[in-house]
Amino acid sequence: MRVVGFAFLLTVVALPARAAPQDPHADFSGVYLGIQTDYGAGGGGDWCVCTAAPFIADATGGDGGIIVGGHAGWGLRLAFLVIEAETRLSYSDISFAEECGLGVRCAAQVQWLGEGLLGAGVVFGNTHIAAGVGYAAGDVRASTNVALLAGHGGTDIHEGRVYTARIEQGMSGGWRYALEYRYYDMSGTNEIAATPVEIEWTSHIGGLRITYELPTRR
């Protein structure tokens, strides 16, 4: 998956080269479509039942992973202010784990993410600085290496919030580059061997996105 993400990134970087230099720059308004690739890690919650106080325990281990997906949205520009509404759908291989001692390990993987966001930003020349907040849902599969429970992991939907911040550069032909940071705070219940286990997933994610503004009729 990491090789795919790298190839995806190269494609993203090459796309705007097709735009003619004389084309007008993106103005951060109207309907837009785009793609993004990110890297992140995270995870939390005492879901191995390793402590007597699971509500305060926290697991932050994990291998991280790549997120690759697409986004679509609409922006309204009012002078230097931009208001946006956006949806995203992404594939993820972010994994995280909790070591419980004595060789016991609980692990989980976020397999996909869907998001709906509202945001606002300001424009300085051809540069756009924006922030947003929204709803996020993802498919999380949990498992353990305990012999009696191995193979009894469950996949369930987790829901929560996502916060975003980005700096974006308008290019010719309606293309836009951006560096983006996202923070997820999602929780859910997974069943392992018919036992419901609470899992809190938090993650810091950063990456590159590219967006194309659809031409508007004059």
N, C-alpha and C positions, 0 to 999 in steps of 0.2 A: 504494500500500500504506500509506503514512503517513496518508492521509485515512481509510482503513478503520480503522487503528489508533486514530485520534482519535475516530471515531464509536463504536468499541468501548469506549473509555475512558468516554465519556459514558454509555453504556448501563450499564457497571459501576457508576458512581457513583449512578445512579438506582434500581437494583434494590432495595436495602434499604428504600427509602421505603415499600414495600408492607407492611412488617412493622408490626403493631400495637404501640403504645408499651407496652401492658401485658404483652406476650409476654416470657418469660424470656430473659435474655441467653445467648449461646453459651457453652458450658462447655468447648470445645476437646477434646471426646471423641466417640467413635463414628465412623460412616462420614460422609464429607463429599465434596462435589463443588464445583468452582469453575472460574473463568476468570481469566486474567491477560493483561496487556499490558505489554511492556517495551521499552526502547531500549538498544542496546549497540553496541560496536565492538571490533575486535581483529584479530588475525591474526599469524602468524609463520612463520619458516622460509625458508631460501634456496632457494626453489623455482624461481627463474629461472636457477639455476646461475651466479650473477653474481660469486661469489667463489671463491677457491681453498680456502676452509675453510667449507663449507656447514653443518657441524655447530655452528658458533658464530655464524653470520650470523643476522640477525633482521629480519623485515619487520613493521612496525607501522602501515603506512598503511591507508587505507580510508575508506569513506563511512558506516560504521555502518548501522543499520537497525532495523526494528521486529520484535519477536517477539510473536505472538498465539496463544494456545492455551488448553487446559483441563487440569485436574488432578483426580485422585480419590485418596482415601486413607482411612486409618483411624488414629484416635488413641486412646491409652489414658491416662487421667488418674489419677494416684496422688497425692492431696492437691494440692500445688502443682506437681508434676512431670508433664510430658506427654511421652509417647513416640509417635512417628509413623512410618508407612510410607506412601509416596506414589509415584504414577506421574504422568507428564506427557507430553503430545504437543502440539507447537507448530509453527506455520508461521513461517518466518523469511525475511527479505530482507536479512540482514546481509551486506555485501560488504566485501572488503579487497583490498589490492593491494601490489605491490612494484615500485618504479621501478628499472630496471636501467641507466639511462643510454642515450644515443643513441636515445631515443624508444621503447625496449623496455619494455613493461609487462606484467606477469603479474597476473591478477585471479582472484578466486574468490568464490563466494556460497554461504552456508549456507542450504539450502532448507527443511529441516525438522529438528526435534530430538525425540528420544524419551529419557525419563529415568526412572530408578527410584532412589528416595532413602530413607534412614533418617535420622531426626532426633530431637532432644530439646529440651525447653524448660522454662521456668518461668513460672508464672502469678502476676501481682500484681493482684488484683481482677479486672477485666475485660480486662487487658492480658496478652498472651502474647509472650515473647521466646524465639526458637528459632533453632537452627542445625542444618544437616544436611550429609550427604555422600552421593554416589551415583555411579551409572554413567550415562553419557550417550553417545548415538550420534546422528550426523547425516549428512545427505546433502550433500556438498560438490561443487560443479561448478567446475572450474578451466579457465582459458583464457588465451590470450596474443594480443597484437596483431601478432606477427611474421608477415609475409605468408606464409611457407612453412608456418606452423603454424596460422594462423587457421582456426577451424572444426574443429580437431582436439582440442578440450578433452574431458576425461573427467569423469564423475560417479561418485563412489565414496563408500562409507561410511567415516566417521571415528569412532573410539571413544576414550573417555577418562573423565575424572572431572569432576564438578560439585560445587561447594561453595556452600552457601546460608546466608543469615542474614536474619531478618526480625523486624519488630515488628508485632504484630497486635492489633486491638481487637475485642472481642466486642460485638455489637450485639443488639438485641431480635429475637426470632423465629428465632434460630439463625444469623444472618448474621455474618460476620466480614470486616473490612477489614484489609489488610496492606500495608506498604511492604517490598519485598524486594530484596536484593542477591544476585547469583549470579556465580560465577566458573567458567568452563569451561577445561579443559586437555585438548585432544583432538588426536590425530594420525592420519594415514592416508596412503595412497599413491594418487595420481591418475595416470592415463595421459594424456599429451599427445603426440599423433602417435606412439602405440605406445611411448612412453618413460615408464617409471615415475618419478614425481617425488614426493618426500617433502614433505608439507605439515603443519606444526604450527599448529594453531589455538588461540589463547587469547583470551578475551574477558571483559570486565567489563560486566555487565548490571544495570540497575536498573529497577524498575517497580512497578506497583500490581496487587494481586490481590484478589479477593473470593471468599469461600467460604460455602457453605451446609451446615449440619449437618443430615443427614436425621433426622427425628423417630424416637425410640426408643419401643418399646412398654413400657408400665409394667405 
